[in-house]
Amino acid sequence: RGHMSAIRYELPRPVAPRVQPIGQTVFICGTWSGWKDYDAMERGTDGAYRCTVRLGPSRCEKFFLSCSQDTYEAIHPLFDEADQTAQIVGPDWDGKGLNFMIDGRGDGGSSEGTVFEVCFTWTEERKKLAWQKVAASYMFDDARPLGGGFEHSYQLRGSWRDWQGFQELRRVENSSGSVVA
């Protein structure tokens, strides 16, 4: 009586966490360092982990959290370029290529150098991640936001080269971040 079909989708297997939220160090790693640095987030008296991030020239910064200084205990979303409303999973080793993204291009736009505070709350019941712009008057003299010191490189690829190889773009002297081929 009509065509019937079954769709099978395999969900990720639940993995018991190897670490617990109480007293755990949480690291953050992102595009502001070329994915090289794992910086420990500050744990406040309220149990939330915080750090500040400075937007680079693209006005977008991608990142993930980890309980170790590698990707084996990553805390990440279920899809790439997730915002702060996304479901958070981990710590596990399934987070490769699954990152959160602070997008400064929306909401009226944020300029390069805008500082955001990232706040991660981890309890037995749930994990929550949020970020918001930080007013310049809120920044302390000794507060050093992550980002701002890494020199990004850009490449160009197109049909004029049969989509083969990448052409390095170089920065234009005395410009506000412009690059040319």
Secondary structure, DSSP 8 states (H G I E B T S, - for coil): -----------------SS-STT---EEEEGGGTT---EE-EE-TTSEEEEEEE--TTSEEEEEEESSSSSTTEEEESSTTB-TTS-EEEEES--TT--EEEETTSTT---TT-EEEEEEEE-SS-EEEEEEE--GGGS-TT---B-SS-----EE--GGGTT-S-EE-EE-TTSSS-EE-
